[in-house]
Amino acid sequence: VQLQASGGGLVQAGGSLTLSCAASGSIFKTMGWYRQVPGKERELVALADGNGVTKYANYVQGRFNIYRDDAKNTLYLEMTSLKLEDIAVYHCNFGQWPTGQPLGSWGRGTQVTVSS
């Protein structure tokens, strides 16, 4: 299954963005959003299992919301109250519950830039 993230862009601090991850096939599995800053390892942002149970990294808890539309084979990440620290390339992938260990290959991510 191919995954394509989109929806990134430039937003002011405190603003919002919603990312989408379109899959070429069924996504009825645990899926997650991950992000990477140059020079650092990719990290888990949010995870959603096939039953709608979610978990978040502490630094996005209460600000980000992961949800999915299995009928459309699409995963979303609603990001609010964005901070400069959220600047990164965001990727989606299948992941292992509850660790978030990525299981699939990485598709193209989408850049999120936050300005002060």
C-alpha positions as CSV (number, residue, x, y, z in Angstrom):
1,V,0.0,0.0,0.0
2,Q,1.4,3.4,-1.0
3,L,1.0,6.3,1.4
4,Q,1.0,9.9,0.4
5,A,0.9,12.7,3.0
6,S,-0.3,16.2,2.1
7,G,-1.7,19.3,3.6
8,G,1.4,20.9,5.0
9,G,2.3,24.5,4.6
10,L,3.3,27.7,6.3
11,V,1.2,28.9,9.3
12,Q,1.7,31.4,12.0
13,A,2.3,30.3,15.6
14,G,-1.0,29.5,17.2
15,G,-2.6,28.6,13.9
16,S,-4.0,25.3,12.6
17,L,-3.4,22.8,9.8
18,T,-4.9,19.5,8.9
19,L,-2.7,16.9,7.2
20,S,-4.1,14.1,5.1
21,C,-2.6,10.7,4.3
22,A,-4.1,9.0,1.3
23,A,-3.5,5.3,0.9
24,S,-3.7,3.3,-2.2
25,G,-5.4,0.4,-0.4
26,S,-7.1,-0.5,2.9
27,I,-5.9,1.2,6.0
28,F,-7.8,-0.9,8.5
29,K,-4.8,-1.3,10.7
30,T,-2.9,0.8,13.2
31,M,-1.6,3.9,11.6
32,G,0.4,6.8,12.8
33,W,1.8,10.2,12.0
34,Y,5.5,10.8,12.5
35,R,7.7,13.8,12.1
36,Q,11.3,14.4,11.4
37,V,13.6,17.5,11.8
38,P,16.9,17.5,9.9
39,G,19.6,16.0,12.0
40,K,17.2,14.2,14.3
41,E,15.5,10.8,14.3
42,R,12.0,10.5,13.1
43,E,9.5,10.5,16.1
44,L,6.0,9.3,16.7
45,V,3.4,12.1,16.9
46,A,0.2,10.2,17.1
47,L,-1.2,6.7,16.6
48,A,-4.7,5.4,15.9
49,D,-5.6,1.7,15.9
50,G,-8.3,0.1,13.7
51,N,-10.9,0.7,16.4
52,G,-10.4,4.4,16.8
53,V,-8.3,4.2,19.9
54,T,-5.6,6.9,19.8
55,K,-2.4,7.9,21.6
56,Y,-0.3,11.0,21.4
57,A,3.2,12.1,22.1
58,N,3.2,14.3,25.2
59,Y,4.3,17.4,23.3
60,V,1.2,17.3,21.1
61,Q,-1.4,16.0,23.6
62,G,-4.4,18.3,23.6
63,R,-3.3,20.2,20.5
64,F,-3.3,17.5,17.8
65,N,-6.1,15.1,16.8
66,I,-5.6,12.0,14.7
67,Y,-8.6,10.5,13.0
68,R,-9.3,8.2,10.1
69,D,-11.9,7.7,7.4
70,D,-11.5,4.0,6.5
71,A,-14.1,4.3,3.8
72,K,-11.8,6.8,2.0
73,N,-8.6,5.0,3.0
74,T,-7.4,8.3,4.5
75,L,-5.8,9.2,7.8
76,Y,-5.8,12.8,9.1
77,L,-3.9,14.9,11.6
78,E,-5.6,18.0,12.8
79,M,-3.0,20.3,14.3
80,T,-4.0,23.3,16.4
81,S,-2.1,25.8,18.5
82,L,1.0,25.2,16.4
83,K,4.3,26.1,17.8
84,L,7.7,26.7,16.3
85,E,8.8,23.4,17.8
86,D,6.3,21.7,15.5
87,I,8.3,22.6,12.4
88,A,9.1,19.3,10.7
89,V,8.4,17.0,7.8
90,Y,5.4,14.9,8.7
91,H,5.0,11.4,7.4
92,C,2.3,8.7,7.8
93,N,2.9,5.0,8.1
94,F,1.5,1.8,9.4
95,G,2.6,1.3,13.0
96,Q,2.6,-1.3,15.8
97,W,0.2,-0.7,18.7
98,P,1.0,0.7,21.2
99,T,4.7,1.4,20.5
100,G,4.2,3.1,17.2
101,Q,7.1,1.2,15.7
102,P,6.7,1.9,12.0
103,L,6.0,-1.1,9.9
104,G,5.8,0.0,6.3
105,S,8.0,1.9,3.9
106,W,8.1,5.7,4.1
107,G,6.3,7.7,1.4
108,R,6.8,11.3,0.7
109,G,6.1,13.5,3.7
110,T,4.7,17.0,3.9
111,Q,6.5,20.0,5.3
112,V,5.0,22.0,8.2
113,T,6.5,25.4,8.8
114,V,5.4,27.6,11.7
115,S,6.4,31.3,11.7
116,S,6.6,33.5,14.8
